Amino acid sequence: MIDDDELKKLFDDDGDDQEESTSSSETSAPVNSESSAEKKDKKESKPKAEKSVKKEEKPKEKQPEKKTEKKVEKPASKHEEKKVEMPKEFQPEKPKAKPKNTVPFSVKAKRFFEDTKSKLQKAIKERKENASDVPLKEREYLPKFPINFKGTLLILLAIAIIEIALGILFLPFFRVRTVVVEGNIVLSEERLLSDAGIKYGSHLFSGVGGNPLDIIMMDYGKTEKRMMAEDPYIKDIRITVKFPSTIKITVKERNKVAYIKMPDGYAAIDDEGTVIELATLEKDGLSHAVICGLDVSGAVLGEKIDIKDDSDYNKALVILGAIINADQSGVQGEYMLFENVREIRIIPGGNTFLTVILPSGSELQVKLKDMDTIIENMSWLRYAVISDAFEGFPDGALDMTGERIIYRKYE
């Protein structure tokens, strides 16, 4: 049995504990109040009595209590959803840390190209397998492309044409830097370029006709025809383009063989009788022999001369041919008979007279009649001159109409 003094001490200790708890509750941070049932359970858990009386202890320093925050639970509502944990097998895996890249770039590139190649081959194979049963006209290429196949081809063709045209117009590859001229003797290179309208630095197609086919073929046909019509010395001409930046001009000239005396001047002709030059110079200023005694009706540049009596004209041409044939046996630098004949005078229905200048400068009048032996006579005349048979002879006449050749000097 517990006596009265012990009970009193027991209750005093409980009072002290209550005071300490109240004081600690005042100093500590606000904590959620405990329910009365919880306090009751705590009291019951304490021993009802202590056998020994606690000795007076020195007051301990109060240590600051750690503030603890308790989660305030929201009151459960009827509509509150319960949290359901997903099984581990369905939970998303946490991203793993990427390993450091130690593969060389060349290996990566090789793998990338191999993968791309295999994918492309696979796609081509699948496309062939899928489209093998579909006719070619009914197949669809790029079905989602906004333009159809023909339209795409037309656009690509137009772009290609535009690029080619721009290149032709502006690239230096199509500018004239070199001009090659062949076959010209009388006509100079500058004259031919001026007539063709070609300048250094100009476009290679500047002389090409406006016809698209001429442009594609690089044909200077219209320019060639114009030059032959404008310049009678040009018998034939060809203008060709050679890349890069080169134009070649090949010309065939008409050979002037003589002048024909007209009432108002002289007309230069070639071996075919085409008029290539009209002159009003004096007889001594002409470079070739003058054919006199012909009845000329008219002369137009680039056309054959109009003569009433063709027989006399043909006779003059035969004499000129025999003179040229005689000079062919000579060598360069020797006396040329063709260059020293000053006049061929045709007497209608009669004889023919040649005026020849000898190496000494004296003038020789040669009388001819028979055209059957004209080649032999001209060959003998040239041989006699270069053999100095007429050396020291004054101006005179040489009669070659008979069996014997007779020389007479002028008195």
C-alpha positions as a LaTeX table, in Angstrom:
\begin{tabular}{lrrr}
\hline
Residue & $x$ (\AA) & $y$ (\AA) & $z$ (\AA) \\
\hline
Met1 & 0.00 & 0.00 & 0.00 \\
Ile2 & 1.20 & 3.56 & $-0.84$ \\
Asp3 & 1.01 & 6.04 & 1.96 \\
Asp4 & $-0.26$ & 9.59 & 1.66 \\
Asp5 & 3.13 & 11.29 & 1.38 \\
Glu6 & 4.14 & 9.27 & $-1.62$ \\
Leu7 & 0.86 & 9.98 & $-3.39$ \\
Lys8 & 1.32 & 13.67 & $-2.82$ \\
Lys9 & 4.81 & 13.60 & $-4.32$ \\
Leu10 & 3.52 & 11.63 & $-7.20$ \\
Phe11 & 0.89 & 14.19 & $-8.03$ \\
Asp12 & 3.38 & 17.00 & $-7.53$ \\
Asp13 & 5.65 & 15.44 & $-10.15$ \\
Asp14 & 2.77 & 15.18 & $-12.57$ \\
Gly15 & 2.06 & 18.87 & $-12.06$ \\
Asp16 & 5.67 & 19.73 & $-12.69$ \\
Asp17 & 5.64 & 17.72 & $-15.91$ \\
Gln18 & 2.52 & 19.50 & $-17.02$ \\
Glu19 & 4.10 & 22.90 & $-16.37$ \\
Glu20 & 7.22 & 21.92 & $-18.28$ \\
Ser21 & 5.13 & 20.73 & $-21.19$ \\
Thr22 & 3.14 & 23.95 & $-21.23$ \\
Ser23 & 6.30 & 26.06 & $-21.11$ \\
Ser24 & 7.90 & 24.04 & $-23.86$ \\
Ser25 & 4.78 & 24.40 & $-25.96$ \\
Glu26 & 4.98 & 28.15 & $-25.61$ \\
Thr27 & 8.61 & 28.36 & $-26.71$ \\
Ser28 & 8.50 & 25.78 & $-29.49$ \\
Ala29 & 7.17 & 26.30 & $-33.00$ \\
Pro30 & 3.46 & 25.76 & $-33.54$ \\
Val31 & 2.67 & 22.13 & $-33.87$ \\
Asn32 & $-0.65$ & 20.57 & $-34.62$ \\
Ser33 & $-2.58$ & 19.89 & $-31.38$ \\
Glu34 & $-2.97$ & 16.30 & $-30.33$ \\
Ser35 & $-6.31$ & 14.83 & $-29.70$ \\
Ser36 & $-7.51$ & 13.99 & $-26.21$ \\
Ala37 & $-7.42$ & 10.29 & $-26.93$ \\
Glu38 & $-3.73$ & 10.41 & $-27.80$ \\
Lys39 & $-2.94$ & 12.25 & $-24.52$ \\
Lys40 & $-4.82$ & 9.63 & $-22.57$ \\
Asp41 & $-2.85$ & 6.84 & $-24.13$ \\
Lys42 & 0.40 & 8.59 & $-23.24$ \\
Lys43 & $-0.60$ & 8.97 & $-19.61$ \\
Glu44 & $-1.51$ & 5.36 & $-19.37$ \\
Ser45 & 1.84 & 4.36 & $-20.75$ \\
Lys46 & 3.68 & 6.18 & $-17.95$ \\
Pro47 & 4.38 & 4.26 & $-14.67$ \\
Lys48 & 1.84 & 5.01 & $-12.02$ \\
Ala49 & 4.43 & 5.49 & $-9.30$ \\
Glu50 & 8.06 & 5.85 & $-8.92$ \\
Lys51 & 9.78 & 4.00 & $-6.09$ \\
Ser52 & 12.53 & 6.46 & $-5.53$ \\
Val53 & 12.29 & 10.16 & $-5.14$ \\
Lys54 & 14.15 & 12.12 & $-7.72$ \\
Lys55 & 17.02 & 14.10 & $-6.43$ \\
Glu56 & 17.14 & 17.75 & $-7.14$ \\
Glu57 & 19.00 & 18.22 & $-10.35$ \\
Lys58 & 20.64 & 21.26 & $-11.63$ \\
Pro59 & 18.61 & 23.07 & $-14.24$ \\
Lys60 & 19.71 & 22.02 & $-17.71$ \\
Glu61 & 20.18 & 24.48 & $-20.42$ \\
Lys62 & 17.36 & 24.38 & $-22.85$ \\
Gln63 & 18.51 & 23.33 & $-26.27$ \\
Pro64 & 16.69 & 24.76 & $-29.24$ \\
Glu65 & 14.35 & 22.22 & $-30.53$ \\
Lys66 & 14.37 & 21.44 & $-34.18$ \\
Lys67 & 11.38 & 22.67 & $-36.00$ \\
Thr68 & 9.59 & 19.89 & $-37.65$ \\
Glu69 & 6.92 & 20.47 & $-40.16$ \\
Lys70 & 4.22 & 18.01 & $-40.41$ \\
Lys71 & 2.31 & 17.55 & $-43.58$ \\
Val72 & $-1.23$ & 18.65 & $-43.23$ \\
Glu73 & $-3.43$ & 16.08 & $-44.68$ \\
Lys74 & $-6.37$ & 17.37 & $-46.63$ \\
Pro75 & $-9.64$ & 15.94 & $-45.55$ \\
Ala76 & $-10.63$ & 13.12 & $-47.77$ \\
Ser77 & $-13.53$ & 13.95 & $-50.03$ \\
Lys78 & $-15.96$ & 11.69 & $-51.68$ \\
His79 & $-14.69$ & 12.55 & $-55.16$ \\
Glu80 & $-11.00$ & 12.18 & $-54.29$ \\
Glu81 & $-9.25$ & 9.77 & $-56.57$ \\
Lys82 & $-7.03$ & 7.14 & $-55.12$ \\
Lys83 & $-3.46$ & 7.05 & $-56.34$ \\
Val84 & $-2.67$ & 3.81 & $-58.06$ \\
Glu85 & 0.93 & 2.86 & $-58.50$ \\
Met86 & 1.83 & 1.45 & $-61.93$ \\
Pro87 & 3.67 & $-1.85$ & $-62.07$ \\
Lys88 & 7.39 & $-1.56$ & $-62.59$ \\
Glu89 & 7.25 & $-3.24$ & $-65.94$ \\
Phe90 & 5.02 & $-0.44$ & $-67.28$ \\
Gln91 & 6.86 & 2.43 & $-65.63$ \\
Pro92 & 9.03 & 4.54 & $-68.03$ \\
Glu93 & 12.68 & 3.85 & $-67.71$ \\
Lys94 & 14.92 & 6.63 & $-66.57$ \\
Pro95 & 17.14 & 8.00 & $-69.35$ \\
Lys96 & 20.53 & 6.46 & $-69.15$ \\
Ala97 & 23.60 & 8.60 & $-69.39$ \\
Lys98 & 24.95 & 8.69 & $-72.95$ \\
Pro99 & 28.30 & 7.02 & $-73.31$ \\
Lys100 & 31.13 & 9.13 & $-74.55$ \\
Asn101 & 31.50 & 9.11 & $-78.35$ \\
Thr102 & 34.74 & 7.39 & $-79.19$ \\
Val103 & 33.92 & 6.33 & $-82.79$ \\
Pro104 & 36.01 & 8.19 & $-85.45$ \\
Phe105 & 34.28 & 10.44 & $-87.93$ \\
Ser106 & 35.42 & 8.40 & $-90.94$ \\
Val107 & 33.77 & 5.28 & $-89.49$ \\
Lys108 & 30.56 & 7.25 & $-88.85$ \\
Ala109 & 30.53 & 8.60 & $-92.40$ \\
Lys110 & 31.12 & 5.14 & $-93.86$ \\
Arg111 & 28.28 & 3.70 & $-91.81$ \\
Phe112 & 26.00 & 6.55 & $-92.83$ \\
Phe113 & 26.67 & 6.05 & $-96.55$ \\
Glu114 & 26.28 & 2.29 & $-96.27$ \\
Asp115 & 22.95 & 2.69 & $-94.47$ \\
Thr116 & 21.76 & 5.24 & $-97.02$ \\
Lys117 & 22.80 & 3.01 & $-99.90$ \\
Ser118 & 21.05 & $-0.03$ & $-98.44$ \\
Lys119 & 17.88 & 1.98 & $-97.79$ \\
Leu120 & 17.92 & 3.36 & $-101.33$ \\
Gln121 & 18.43 & $-0.08$ & $-102.85$ \\
Lys122 & 15.64 & $-1.44$ & $-100.71$ \\
Ala123 & 13.31 & 1.39 & $-101.77$ \\
Ile124 & 14.15 & 0.86 & $-105.47$ \\
Lys125 & 13.56 & $-2.87$ & $-105.12$ \\
Glu126 & 10.21 & $-2.34$ & $-103.41$ \\
Arg127 & 9.19 & 0.22 & $-106.04$ \\
Lys128 & 10.05 & $-2.17$ & $-108.85$ \\
Glu129 & 8.13 & $-4.97$ & $-107.22$ \\
Asn130 & 5.11 & $-2.78$ & $-106.62$ \\
Ala131 & 5.17 & $-1.19$ & $-110.08$ \\
Ser132 & 6.00 & $-4.27$ & $-112.13$ \\
Asp133 & 2.33 & $-4.99$ & $-112.86$ \\
Val134 & 1.41 & $-1.35$ & $-113.61$ \\
Pro135 & 1.81 & $-0.13$ & $-117.24$ \\
Leu136 & 4.46 & 2.51 & $-117.81$ \\
Lys137 & 1.97 & 5.17 & $-118.88$ \\
Glu138 & $-0.19$ & 4.60 & $-115.79$ \\
Arg139 & 2.62 & 4.72 & $-113.25$ \\
Glu140 & 2.74 & 7.70 & $-110.94$ \\
Tyr141 & 6.03 & 9.35 & $-110.16$ \\
Leu142 & 6.06 & 11.69 & $-107.19$ \\
Pro143 & 2.25 & 11.64 & $-106.77$ \\
Lys144 & 2.34 & 14.43 & $-104.19$ \\
Phe145 & 4.46 & 16.72 & $-106.39$ \\
Pro146 & 2.45 & 19.84 & $-107.37$ \\
Ile147 & 3.49 & 19.64 & $-111.07$ \\
Asn148 & 2.99 & 16.67 & $-113.36$ \\
Phe149 & 5.80 & 14.85 & $-115.11$ \\
Lys150 & 5.51 & 16.68 & $-118.45$ \\
Gly151 & 5.35 & 20.05 & $-116.77$ \\
Thr152 & 8.49 & 19.25 & $-114.78$ \\
Leu153 & 10.32 & 18.25 & $-117.96$ \\
Leu154 & 9.27 & 21.47 & $-119.70$ \\
Ile155 & 10.45 & 23.58 & $-116.77$ \\
Leu156 & 13.81 & 21.79 & $-116.65$ \\
Leu157 & 14.19 & 22.18 & $-120.41$ \\
Ala158 & 13.40 & 25.91 & $-120.19$ \\
Ile159 & 15.95 & 26.36 & $-117.39$ \\
Ala160 & 18.61 & 24.53 & $-119.42$ \\
Ile161 & 17.91 & 26.68 & $-122.49$ \\
Ile162 & 18.11 & 29.89 & $-120.44$ \\
Glu163 & 21.43 & 28.83 & $-118.88$ \\
Ile164 & 22.89 & 27.94 & $-122.28$ \\
Ala165 & 21.72 & 31.26 & $-123.74$ \\
Leu166 & 23.22 & 33.25 & $-120.86$ \\
Gly167 & 26.50 & 31.36 & $-121.22$ \\
Ile168 & 26.62 & 32.05 & $-124.95$ \\
Leu169 & 25.90 & 35.73 & $-124.44$ \\
Phe170 & 28.31 & 36.54 & $-121.63$ \\
Leu171 & 31.13 & 33.99 & $-121.48$ \\
Pro172 & 34.49 & 35.15 & $-122.97$ \\
Phe173 & 34.66 & 31.73 & $-124.66$ \\
Phe174 & 32.27 & 33.16 & $-127.29$ \\
Arg175 & 34.19 & 36.40 & $-127.98$ \\
Val176 & 36.40 & 36.96 & $-131.05$ \\
Arg177 & 40.08 & 36.89 & $-130.11$ \\
Thr178 & 41.68 & 35.28 & $-133.16$ \\
Val179 & 40.93 & 35.72 & $-136.90$ \\
Val180 & 42.56 & 33.49 & $-139.53$ \\
Val181 & 42.33 & 34.66 & $-143.19$ \\
Glu182 & 43.40 & 32.39 & $-146.08$ \\
Gly183 & 43.48 & 32.79 & $-149.89$ \\
Asn184 & 43.54 & 36.59 & $-150.07$ \\
Ile185 & 45.97 & 38.34 & $-152.41$ \\
Val186 & 44.35 & 41.58 & $-153.46$ \\
Leu187 & 41.92 & 41.89 & $-150.54$ \\
Ser188 & 43.46 & 42.80 & $-147.20$ \\
Glu189 & 42.47 & 41.23 & $-143.89$ \\
Glu190 & 41.13 & 44.56 & $-142.61$ \\
Arg191 & 38.90 & 44.93 & $-145.66$ \\
Leu192 & 37.47 & 41.44 & $-145.28$ \\
Leu193 & 36.77 & 41.92 & $-141.56$ \\
Ser194 & 35.11 & 45.26 & $-142.25$ \\
Asp195 & 32.91 & 43.75 & $-144.97$ \\
Ala196 & 31.95 & 40.84 & $-142.70$ \\
Gly197 & 31.21 & 43.13 & $-139.75$ \\
Ile198 & 33.59 & 41.22 & $-137.49$ \\
Lys199 & 35.56 & 43.04 & $-134.80$ \\
Tyr200 & 38.02 & 41.80 & $-132.23$ \\
Gly201 & 36.14 & 41.39 & $-128.95$ \\
Ser202 & 32.75 & 41.13 & $-130.65$ \\
His203 & 30.52 & 38.09 & $-130.30$ \\
Leu204 & 31.23 & 35.04 & $-132.43$ \\
Phe205 & 27.61 & 34.99 & $-133.60$ \\
Ser206 & 27.49 & 38.67 & $-134.58$ \\
Gly207 & 27.51 & 37.77 & $-138.28$ \\
Val208 & 25.20 & 34.78 & $-138.03$ \\
Gly209 & 21.79 & 35.16 & $-139.69$ \\
Gly210 & 18.59 & 35.59 & $-137.72$ \\
Asn211 & 17.29 & 32.14 & $-138.66$ \\
Pro212 & 17.32 & 29.82 & $-135.57$ \\
Leu213 & 18.78 & 27.04 & $-137.70$ \\
Asp214 & 21.64 & 29.32 & $-138.79$ \\
Ile215 & 22.33 & 30.16 & $-135.14$ \\
Ile216 & 22.38 & 26.49 & $-134.14$ \\
Met217 & 24.61 & 25.57 & $-137.09$ \\
Met218 & 26.71 & 28.75 & $-136.66$ \\
Asp219 & 26.21 & 29.44 & $-140.36$ \\
Tyr220 & 27.45 & 32.74 & $-141.81$ \\
Gly221 & 25.65 & 32.02 & $-145.11$ \\
Lys222 & 23.80 & 35.34 & $-145.26$ \\
Thr223 & 26.96 & 37.28 & $-144.52$ \\
Glu224 & 28.84 & 35.34 & $-147.21$ \\
Lys225 & 26.18 & 36.05 & $-149.85$ \\
Arg226 & 26.13 & 39.73 & $-148.93$ \\
Met227 & 29.92 & 40.00 & $-149.20$ \\
Met228 & 29.99 & 38.29 & $-152.62$ \\
Ala229 & 27.26 & 40.62 & $-153.86$ \\
Glu230 & 28.95 & 43.76 & $-152.54$ \\
Asp231 & 32.57 & 42.94 & $-153.42$ \\
Pro232 & 33.07 & 41.60 & $-156.97$ \\
Tyr233 & 36.65 & 40.56 & $-156.17$ \\
Ile234 & 35.21 & 37.81 & $-153.93$ \\
Lys235 & 34.42 & 34.79 & $-156.08$ \\
Asp236 & 33.69 & 32.54 & $-153.10$ \\
Ile237 & 34.04 & 32.88 & $-149.33$ \\
Arg238 & 33.52 & 30.66 & $-146.30$ \\
Ile239 & 33.34 & 31.92 & $-142.72$ \\
Thr240 & 33.54 & 29.30 & $-139.99$ \\
Val241 & 33.62 & 29.44 & $-136.20$ \\
Lys242 & 36.23 & 27.49 & $-134.28$ \\
Phe243 & 36.18 & 27.30 & $-130.51$ \\
Pro244 & 37.51 & 28.86 & $-128.50$ \\
Ser245 & 37.18 & 32.46 & $-129.75$ \\
Thr246 & 38.39 & 31.90 & $-133.34$ \\
Ile247 & 36.93 & 32.84 & $-136.73$ \\
Lys248 & 38.41 & 31.45 & $-139.94$ \\
Ile249 & 37.82 & 33.21 & $-143.29$ \\
Thr250 & 38.69 & 31.31 & $-146.47$ \\
Val251 & 38.35 & 33.46 & $-149.59$ \\
Lys252 & 38.72 & 32.75 & $-153.29$ \\
Glu253 & 39.43 & 35.92 & $-155.25$ \\
Arg254 & 38.74 & 36.76 & $-158.86$ \\
Asn255 & 41.96 & 37.22 & $-160.83$ \\
Lys256 & 42.14 & 40.42 & $-162.82$ \\
Val257 & 43.54 & 39.72 & $-166.29$ \\
Ala258 & 42.90 & 42.90 & $-168.24$ \\
Tyr259 & 41.05 & 46.19 & $-168.62$ \\
Ile260 & 38.53 & 46.80 & $-171.37$ \\
Lys261 & 38.43 & 50.25 & $-172.90$ \\
Met262 & 35.01 & 51.91 & $-172.70$ \\
Pro263 & 33.89 & 55.37 & $-173.87$ \\
Asp264 & 33.99 & 56.79 & $-170.33$ \\
Gly265 & 36.78 & 54.75 & $-168.71$ \\
Tyr266 & 38.01 & 51.21 & $-168.17$ \\
Ala267 & 36.44 & 48.03 & $-166.81$ \\
Ala268 & 38.66 & 45.43 & $-165.14$ \\
Ile269 & 37.65 & 41.82 & $-165.88$ \\
Asp270 & 38.69 & 38.36 & $-164.72$ \\
Asp271 & 39.32 & 35.28 & $-166.88$ \\
Glu272 & 35.56 & 34.65 & $-167.05$ \\
Gly273 & 34.74 & 38.18 & $-168.22$ \\
Thr274 & 33.21 & 39.31 & $-164.90$ \\
Val275 & 33.61 & 43.01 & $-164.17$ \\
Ile276 & 35.48 & 43.41 & $-160.88$ \\
Glu277 & 36.51 & 47.07 & $-161.07$ \\
Leu278 & 35.60 & 50.29 & $-162.85$ \\
Ala279 & 38.32 & 52.90 & $-163.33$ \\
Thr280 & 38.64 & 56.34 & $-164.91$ \\
Leu281 & 42.44 & 56.46 & $-164.76$ \\
Glu282 & 44.74 & 57.23 & $-167.61$ \\
Lys283 & 46.09 & 54.33 & $-169.60$ \\
Asp284 & 49.58 & 54.60 & $-168.11$ \\
Gly285 & 48.22 & 54.30 & $-164.56$ \\
Leu286 & 46.65 & 50.87 & $-165.10$ \\
Ser287 & 48.31 & 47.76 & $-163.73$ \\
His288 & 47.25 & 45.31 & $-166.47$ \\
Ala289 & 46.91 & 45.17 & $-170.22$ \\
Val290 & 44.12 & 47.17 & $-171.85$ \\
Ile291 & 41.94 & 45.51 & $-174.50$ \\
Cys292 & 40.91 & 48.07 & $-177.08$ \\
Gly293 & 38.67 & 47.89 & $-180.14$ \\
Leu294 & 35.70 & 46.07 & $-178.55$ \\
Asp295 & 32.14 & 47.35 & $-178.86$ \\
Val296 & 31.03 & 47.44 & $-175.22$ \\
Ser297 & 27.32 & 47.87 & $-174.47$ \\
Gly298 & 27.62 & 48.11 & $-170.68$ \\
Ala299 & 29.54 & 47.04 & $-167.60$ \\
Val300 & 28.12 & 46.27 & $-164.13$ \\
Leu301 & 30.22 & 45.25 & $-161.12$ \\
Gly302 & 29.91 & 41.56 & $-160.35$ \\
Glu303 & 28.36 & 40.73 & $-163.70$ \\
Lys304 & 29.79 & 39.69 & $-167.05$ \\
Ile305 & 30.63 & 42.52 & $-169.40$ \\
Asp306 & 28.16 & 43.10 & $-172.24$ \\
Ile307 & 29.96 & 43.10 & $-175.62$ \\
Lys308 & 28.19 & 43.06 & $-178.96$ \\
Asp309 & 30.76 & 41.02 & $-180.90$ \\
Asp310 & 31.81 & 38.00 & $-178.86$ \\
Ser311 & 34.30 & 36.73 & $-181.44$ \\
Asp312 & 36.66 & 39.66 & $-180.96$ \\
Tyr313 & 36.33 & 39.43 & $-177.20$ \\
Asn314 & 37.09 & 35.69 & $-177.30$ \\
Lys315 & 40.13 & 36.37 & $-179.48$ \\
Ala316 & 41.49 & 38.76 & $-176.83$ \\
Leu317 & 40.94 & 36.14 & $-174.13$ \\
Val318 & 42.81 & 33.51 & $-176.16$ \\
Ile319 & 45.80 & 35.84 & $-176.54$ \\
Leu320 & 45.83 & 36.52 & $-172.78$ \\
Gly321 & 45.69 & 32.77 & $-172.08$ \\
Ala322 & 48.67 & 32.13 & $-174.37$ \\
Ile323 & 50.70 & 34.86 & $-172.61$ \\
Ile324 & 49.93 & 33.36 & $-169.19$ \\
Asn325 & 50.85 & 29.88 & $-170.44$ \\
Ala326 & 54.22 & 31.18 & $-171.69$ \\
Asp327 & 55.02 & 32.69 & $-168.29$ \\
Gln328 & 54.35 & 29.40 & $-166.48$ \\
Ser329 & 57.72 & 28.01 & $-167.56$ \\
Gly330 & 59.53 & 30.91 & $-165.94$ \\
Val331 & 60.82 & 31.22 & $-162.39$ \\
Gln332 & 60.28 & 33.94 & $-159.85$ \\
Gly333 & 62.26 & 37.07 & $-160.56$ \\
Glu334 & 62.47 & 36.48 & $-164.26$ \\
Tyr335 & 60.92 & 38.64 & $-166.95$ \\
Met336 & 57.14 & 37.99 & $-167.16$ \\
Leu337 & 55.44 & 38.77 & $-170.42$ \\
Phe338 & 51.97 & 39.14 & $-168.86$ \\
Glu339 & 53.15 & 41.92 & $-166.55$ \\
Asn340 & 54.73 & 43.87 & $-169.45$ \\
Val341 & 51.90 & 43.80 & $-172.00$ \\
Arg342 & 50.33 & 47.26 & $-172.03$ \\
Glu343 & 47.72 & 46.93 & $-174.76$ \\
Ile344 & 45.87 & 44.37 & $-176.90$ \\
Arg345 & 44.23 & 46.14 & $-179.83$ \\
Ile346 & 41.66 & 44.16 & $-181.79$ \\
Ile347 & 41.03 & 45.27 & $-185.38$ \\
Pro348 & 37.55 & 44.01 & $-186.35$ \\
Gly349 & 37.95 & 41.33 & $-189.02$ \\
Gly350 & 41.69 & 41.94 & $-189.21$ \\
Asn351 & 44.96 & 41.70 & $-187.30$ \\
Thr352 & 45.72 & 42.03 & $-183.60$ \\
Phe353 & 48.45 & 44.22 & $-182.09$ \\
Leu354 & 50.30 & 43.82 & $-178.78$ \\
Thr355 & 52.22 & 46.61 & $-177.05$ \\
Val356 & 55.06 & 45.05 & $-175.00$ \\
Ile357 & 57.61 & 46.83 & $-172.78$ \\
Leu358 & 61.10 & 45.30 & $-173.07$ \\
Pro359 & 63.57 & 44.97 & $-170.15$ \\
Ser360 & 65.50 & 47.93 & $-171.57$ \\
Gly361 & 62.36 & 50.08 & $-171.37$ \\
Ser362 & 61.83 & 50.36 & $-175.09$ \\
Glu363 & 58.39 & 49.69 & $-176.56$ \\
Leu364 & 57.72 & 46.84 & $-178.99$ \\
Gln365 & 54.64 & 46.58 & $-181.23$ \\
Val366 & 53.87 & 42.93 & $-182.07$ \\
Lys367 & 51.59 & 42.12 & $-185.01$ \\
Leu368 & 49.56 & 38.86 & $-184.82$ \\
Lys369 & 47.12 & 37.19 & $-187.19$ \\
Asp370 & 46.78 & 33.41 & $-186.93$ \\
Met371 & 45.25 & 32.28 & $-183.58$ \\
Asp372 & 46.10 & 28.62 & $-184.28$ \\
Thr373 & 49.81 & 29.21 & $-183.55$ \\
Ile374 & 49.33 & 31.85 & $-180.82$ \\
Ile375 & 50.71 & 29.65 & $-178.01$ \\
Glu376 & 53.95 & 28.88 & $-179.90$ \\
Asn377 & 54.35 & 32.55 & $-180.90$ \\
Met378 & 54.00 & 33.82 & $-177.29$ \\
Ser379 & 56.42 & 31.20 & $-175.99$ \\
Trp380 & 59.01 & 32.24 & $-178.65$ \\
Leu381 & 58.52 & 35.94 & $-177.87$ \\
Arg382 & 59.18 & 35.45 & $-174.16$ \\
Tyr383 & 62.24 & 33.27 & $-174.86$ \\
Ala384 & 63.66 & 35.92 & $-177.20$ \\
Val385 & 63.24 & 38.68 & $-174.60$ \\
Ile386 & 64.89 & 36.76 & $-171.70$ \\
Ser387 & 67.71 & 35.69 & $-174.10$ \\
Asp388 & 68.50 & 39.38 & $-174.74$ \\
Ala389 & 67.63 & 39.08 & $-178.43$ \\
Phe390 & 66.24 & 42.63 & $-178.32$ \\
Glu391 & 69.01 & 44.11 & $-176.20$ \\
Gly392 & 69.83 & 47.63 & $-177.37$ \\
Phe393 & 66.92 & 47.75 & $-179.79$ \\
Pro394 & 65.01 & 51.04 & $-179.87$ \\
Asp395 & 61.23 & 51.29 & $-180.07$ \\
Gly396 & 60.03 & 49.27 & $-183.01$ \\
Ala397 & 57.58 & 46.76 & $-184.50$ \\
Leu398 & 57.74 & 42.97 & $-184.73$ \\
Asp399 & 55.74 & 41.26 & $-187.48$ \\
Met400 & 54.79 & 37.65 & $-186.66$ \\
Thr401 & 52.09 & 37.19 & $-189.34$ \\
Gly402 & 54.34 & 35.50 & $-191.98$ \\
Glu403 & 56.69 & 32.58 & $-192.10$ \\
Arg404 & 59.61 & 34.82 & $-191.06$ \\
Ile405 & 59.58 & 37.14 & $-188.01$ \\
Ile406 & 60.66 & 40.67 & $-189.06$ \\
Tyr407 & 61.72 & 43.55 & $-186.78$ \\
Arg408 & 61.53 & 47.20 & $-187.85$ \\
Lys409 & 62.46 & 50.17 & $-185.76$ \\
Tyr410 & 60.46 & 53.38 & $-185.69$ \\
Glu411 & 61.86 & 56.22 & $-187.68$ \\
\hline
\end{tabular}
